[in-house]
Amino acid sequence: MARDDWDAIVVGAGHNGLVAGFYLARRGLRTLILERREIVGGACVTEEFAPGFHASPGAYVLSMLRDPIWRDMRLKQRGLRVLQSGPSLNVFPDGENFTLHGDARAAIEAIRERSPKDAIAYPRFESYLETAAKSLMPLYDRQPIDPELRHAEDLREAVLITWLALRNRKSLADVAYLFSTSATQLLNEFFESPELKAALGWESISNTLSGPATPGTAYRLLHEAAVSGGAGGGVGWGFVEGGMGTVTRLMADAAREAGAVIRTGGPVERVIVRDGRAVGVAMEGGEELRARVVLSNADPKRTFLGLIDEADLPPAFVGRIRAYKSDGASIKMNLAVDALPRFRDDTTGGDAVQDYHRGLIQITKPLEELDTDQQAASSGVPAENPHVELCIPTVHDPSLAPEGKHVVTIGIRSQPYTLADDGWDSIRDAVADRLIKQLGAVMPNLPDSILHREVLTPLDLERRLGLTGGHHMHGDMSPDQLFFLRPVRGSGGYRTPVRNLYLCGAGTHPGGGVSGANGMNASKVVLKDLKGRRG
């Protein structure tokens, strides 16, 4: 029997769930946000992984949060501070290293030392992506159009898209090309240096099993330029003071002030569906909560294959969701260390901070070798010497560790959720040992400085954060899973085949990353629908 009546229930207090709940509550809806864990944040949290050491098991830098969310939730006024990152250092197997600076002039000078031709091409490449990104940017903060024009707003969106296409007609061919070509093909058009192409192209393999030579992977570079460029709130990308959990903690404060109720430690067992409509949720333990609408911030597979009875969904839709690509391909490690990691040629010693400590360190390889790693991972074989991304957030925010000690956060690519042999529980430590040994080859003092380590395989990420397949983005960011095709064709505008049930997480347009656009856009659709019913 129902104990409470709500206008809206949001399943999952990740950042998008909090954003959606905030906007619904601000418009006067009685809104309940349910979180299965004891803390809000989803994959955007700060947790103690060793005594006195704090880090995130998920997102660890902020770059995409949309301007309206900064403003409406008053995040700056609440104390959200972004500590600007340093340059990105790229280290290669032969010992070569290359620093890609955020400052355009410094970047060009560093590139010139490697290739004068590439130094000339680099501003052209940046302008190319920026122009294409600007033409798409107005679409990121809006509901994607339904090609079948089933709703009144689709006609308005069609007019907007036509106007945008005419206004940006000179870049239409470039946008279409970026959606269809590979990262390798795109970078080959501009550059000759394998090191520069790797430094710019490694992002194309994040959160996917596709290699950089796979058609469609160039979009990953465009997405970063579109959503991160001139990052939200007037700040560049960087590390959040207090860790990423500060973002969602302050969002929760804003949602509560708007009138939303947030309940943690409350796992939802299923969405209650009656006559094709969502009418509430059933909690683990039997409690039922009723609502006019339900929003799921869980990923699409967890929502439709876990929270909904298959009999309440069209068979074709179920087939599409089952085929939706959401296998993660990364291991996350957090290390508690008693000394700053140093490269072999850094003899400064002590706690002296170098430029490379302030940014992201990419231990990478040429694009064709990344393809080989991804092909192996696609067959269920973890890459043995994979691309590694490393950062040291305590350089910016010492409060995350005891005095004089540091946190090292590491992302390891080409590590598939589905293994050909054994299972992650049986090989986790062996794989982690091998990766630490490999890091020690370039940072000799790192292995002996480790006091504690947290190793999160794709399976661990699934268990802990509720991410199907351990996929941080709730599904691949490939052209067949973007815009009105995200998560699947026929259900790409936050509405679902179950009336009164909506998606608001990263498995919707515009995809993953801590942008909040998904939750903001979904709330607008919900409010339109509820207004229409009152009319």
N, C-alpha and C positions, 0 to 999 in steps of 0.2 A: 504494500500500500504506500502511496506517495506521501512524503512528509513535508515537502516544500514545493511551492510553485514559483517558477522563474520565467522571465521572458526569454532569456538566453543562457544556455550552458555551454561553456567552452571546455573541451577535453584537452588538457595539456597546457601547462604554464611555462612553456618555452617563450622566447621573445615574441614570436608572432601571435601566440595565444594571448599574451599579456597586452599586446598592442590592440588586437581585435576586441578583447574585453574592455579595454580602456575606452575605445571609441563608442562601443555599444552603451556602456554605462553613462558616458558623457551625454548621450542623447536621451537619457532617462530610462533605459531598459534595466530591469532588475536582472543583473548579470552575475552568474556564478562561474568561477574558473576553478577547475579541478585538476590537481596534480598528483600523480601516483607516488612521487618521491616526497621526502620530507622538506625539500627545498625547491624554490621556484627556479626556473632558468633553462630547463631542458639541457641542450648541448651548449648553453651559454652560461656557465657557472664557474665559481671559484671554490675549490674544495681542498681541504688539508689531506695530502697524500702521504705525508710523513710528519712526525712531530715538529711543528713550527714551519713546515714547508707547504705552500699553497700554489695550486695551479689549476688549469682547466682540463678536463678530460676531452673537451670538444674544441670549440672556437677559442682562439688565443690572441687574435688581433682584431681591431675594429676598423672598418674602412667603408662600409656600404650603407650605414644607417641613414635613412631618408630625412631630408630637411623638415618636412611637416611633422615628423615624429619628434625630432629634437625640440621643435617649437611647441607643439601641442602638449607634450608630456613634460615640458619645461626641464629637460634633462640637464642643461648647463646650470640652471638655477639650483637644481637639486644637488649639484656637485660632481657631475660626470666630467672627468678630465681625461683627455687623450694625450699620452706622452709620445712625442713624435719619434718615429723610427729612424735609424741611421740607414746607410746605403746597403744594398744587397751584394754580398760577396759570393761568387761562384767559384767552386774549387773542382778541378778535374783530375781524373785518374793519373795523368802524367805529372802531377804536381803543379801544373799551371793554375793560376787563379786570375779572376777578372772581376772587378768591382763595377756594378751597374748602379750609378748614382741617380737619386731622384731629381737632383738639379740638372736641367738639360745641358747647360754649358759644361759642367763637370763630366757628365756622361759622355758627351761628344769627344772631349779631350781624352778620356780613357779609351774610348773606341778607336780614336785616331792612332794611338800607339800600336794597336793591333792591326787596323786596316783603314787607311785613309779613305778608301772607297766606301766602307761601311759608315764612317763618320759623316760622310755627306748624305748617305741614305737614311740615317737614323731619324733626323727631324722629319723627313718625308714620310717615314713609316709611322711615327707618332701622330703626325697630322692626318694621315690616312685613317687610322683607327679612331682618332678623335672626331673626325667629320662623320664617319659612319655611326659612331656612338651617339652623337648629338641628334642624328636623325631618328634614332630609336628611343632616346631618353624619354620623350613624352609618353611612350607606351608603357613604361615600367611601373608608373604609379597609377595605372588604370586597369580596369577589367579587360581581359583580352576579348576580342570580338568573337561571337559565335558565327561561323560561316553560314549556318542555316538561318540566321537572322530570326531566331525564335522569340526574342524579347525586344521590347521597344528600344532599350538602350543600344541594342546591336545596330540599329539603323543610324543612331547618332555616332556610334563608334566607327561605322563604315564611312560616314561623311568625314570624320576626323582623319581616318587613315588615308582617305583619298586626298584630303587637303595636305597632309604631311607628305604623301608621296609626290604630289605636284611641287610642293615647296622644296623638297629634297631630291628632285628627280635626277640631279647630277650624280648623286651618290647611291641611287637605287641599285645599279649594277654591282657596285662594290659591296653593298649590304648582302645582296643575293649570293655573291661569290663567297663572302665570309661565312655564310650559313652552310655552304656546300663543299668548300674545299678543306684541305687539311692544314694543320699548323705548319707542317714541314713545307708544303707547297707555297704557302703564303710567305714564310720567312725566306725561302729560296729566291723568291722574286726580288727581295730587297738586299740580302746580305750574302757575303762570301765566307765570313769567319764562322767555323763550327762552334766556337766558344760563345760568340754572341748569339747565334741562333739557339743554342741550348739555354743560355741565360734568359732569353725571351720566350722560349717555347716549352720549358718544362711544365708550366702551369697547365698545359693542355692535357696532362695525364692525371691531374688531381681528381680524386673521387670518381674514377672510371677505370675500366680495364682496356680502354682503347689506347692505342699508341699515337704519337704525334703525326704519323703518316696516314691516319684514318680520316677519310672524308668527314667533314663536319666539326673537326676539333679546332679549327680556326675560330669558331664562335666563342670558345672558352676565353680566348685573348680579347675578343670584342666585349664579352660580358664584363670582364674585369675593368676594361676601359670605360664602359658605359655606366656601370653602377658605382665604381670606385672613384672615377675621375671627379676631382673637386668634392671629395667625400662630404657626406651630409653634415649639417651643423657648422659648416665653414671650417672644418678641421681636416687635416690630412690623415692618412691611415697611420695607426700606431698602436701602442700598448695602453690599456686602460689602467688608470691608477686604482689599485685594489683588486685588479684582475677582472676578467670578463663578467664575473658574477655581479659586479657593481652595476653593470648595465641593466640586468634583469631585476636586481633588487630595487633600483630606482624606478624602473617601469612598474613594478608591483606597487610601489608607493603611490605612483600616479594613478594607477587603476583603482586602488582602494579609495583615494581621495575623490575620484570621479563617481564612486558609489558601488564599484564591483566588490564582490566577496570572493576571497581566494581561500581555497581549502587544500592543504597539502596532506600527504599521507593517505590519499583517497584514490586507489586504483579503480578505474571504470572497467567493468566486466563486459558490458555490451551497450549498444544504443538500442533503445526500445522503439520498435517500428510497429505501427498499427495502420492497416489499410494503405500501405505505401507511404506513410508519413512518419517522420521521427517525432516522438512525443516526449522523449526524455532519455535518461540513462539509468542503467542498473549498476550499482556498485558491487564490488567484491564483498560478500557478506550478506547480500540480499536487499539492501536499502535501494529504493527507487526514488528518483528525483525527476519531476516533470518540468517541461519547458515548451515554449512556443517554437523555439528553434534550437538546434544543436550544431555547434561548430567543432570540428575535429582538427586539432593541431598535430595529431599523429600523422605519420607518413601514410601514403595511399594504401600500401599493402596492409599495414597494421590496422588501418581503419576498415577497409572493405573485406579483408580476409580474416580479421580478428574480432572486430567489434560489431559487425553486421552479419546476420544470418544470410548465407548465400541465396536462400530462397526468396529474399526480399530484393534481389538485384537481377537485372536482365542478364541472361546467360552470355550474350556477346560482351557486355561490359565486364563481367567476371573474367572472361578469357583475356581481355585486354589488360586488366589489372595483374593477372598472373604473369603475363608476358612483360610487364613493365620492368625496365632495367634498374635494379636498385641493389646490386651487389657491391659492397664497399671494397676498397683495394688498398687500405692503409692501416699501418700500425701506429699507435700513438704511445710515446714514452715520455714520462716526466721523471727527471733525475734530481735528487737532492745531492748537491756536491759541496765540498769544503774549499774549493778553489775555482777561480775562473778558468774555463777551458782555454788553451792557447795552441795556436798553430806552431808547427815545428820551428819556423823561422822567427817566431816572436819570443824574444829573450828578455822582455821587460820584467816579467815575474811579478810576484806580489798580487795586489788587487788593482793594479793599474789598468784602466779601461782603454781599449783601442777602438777605432771606428767600427771594426767588424763586429765587436761585441754588441753594438747598439742596434744592428739591423738583423735581417734574416740571412742565414748562411745556407747556401745551396751546395751540397756535395753531389755533383751531378756528372753527366757524361753526354757525348754527342747524341743528337736526336735519334739516329738510327739504332743506337744501343738501347735507348729507352724503348724503342719499338720492340726490340728483342725481349726485353724484360717484361713488357706488357703482354706479349704473345705467350710467354711462359706462364705468366699469372693467369691468363685466360684459360689455360689448360690445367689450372689448379696447382701450379708450382710457384712458390714464392721466389722472387728474384733474390739471388745470393749477394749481389753487390749493388743494391738499388739506389735510386735517387733518394737523398735524405735532406730534409729541411730542418734547420736547427735555429733556435733563438734562446736568448737569456733574459727573460723579463725582469729579473731582479736588478739588472744594470740600470733599468729605468725606475723600478719601484722596489727598493730594498725591504719594504715591509712584508714582502711575500716569503721571506726566509729569515732565519735567525741571523743576528749580526755577523758579518764576515763570511756568510755562506750564500749559495746561489741555487736557483732553480734553472734547469736546462730542459726546455720543451722540444721534443723531436717528433717529426712526422716522417714515416718511412713508406714510400710508394711501392707499387707492384707486389702487394701482399694480399692475395685474394681471400675473400670470405669462404668460398667453396674450395676445399683442397682435394687434390687427386688422391693423396694418401694420408693416413692418420687423421688427426684432428688438431685444432689449435690448442686445446688443453694439454695435449701430450708434447707438442713441439714449441710452445710459447717460450719457455726459458732458453732452450737451445738456440732458437732464432734470435732472441734478445742478446744472448752472449756473443753470438757471431757478429751482430751489428755493432755492439759496443767495441769489440776487437777491431772492426774495420774503422770505426771512428777514431780509435786510438792510433791508427796509422797516420792520421793527419793532425790529431790533437793528442799528443803523447801523454799529457798529464791527466786526461779525462778518466780513463778506467780506474786508476787508483784513487781518484778523488770522490768516487761515488759512495755516498753514505746509505742511500736507499733508492730504489727505482720502482716505478709503477709502469707496467706493460699492459697496454690495452690493444688486443687484436681486434679485427672486425667482429668476431664473435663476442668479445667482451663489451665492445661498444653497443652491440645489439642488446645484450643483457642489461647493461647498466643504464644506458640512455634511451632505450626503447627504439633504436634506429634499426629498422629491418635491413639485414645484410650488413649492418655497421656502416651504412652510407650516410655521411654527414649532410649531403644535399637532399636527402629524401628521394634520391633517384638521379640517374645520369642527366647531365645538362647537354644532351645531344639534340640536334635539330628536330628529331622525331618526338621529342619530349619537351617542347618549348612552346610558349605563348598559348594559343588555343588548343594545342596538343598536349598540354601538361595538366594532369598526369597522362591522360589518354584522350584520343579523339572522341568527340561527342560529349565530353565532360571537362572542359577546360576553363570554365569561368567561375570557379568556386562553388557553384551549385553542383549537386550530385543527382543520380537517378532516384534517390530517396528524397521526397519533398520535405522541406524544413531541415535537411541535413546539408551542411556546407563544409568544405575544406578550407583551412586558413594557413596551413604550414608550408614548408619549403617545397613540397611536392606539387605546388601550384605556381602559376605565373607570379613573379618573374624568376622563380627558382631559388637556389640556396644562397647562403651568405647572410650575415646579420644585417639585413636591410630593413626589416619590419614592413616592407611593401606588401607582402602577402597578407598579413593580418589586417593592415589598413585597407587594402582593396576589398578583402572579403567582407569586412564590416560594412562597407558602403553598399555592397550587393544585398546583404541581409537587411539593412535599413530601407533600401528601395523596395524590397519584396514586402516587408511588413507595412510600409506606407501604402503600397498598392492594395494590400488586403483590407486596410482600414477604409480605403476609398471605395 
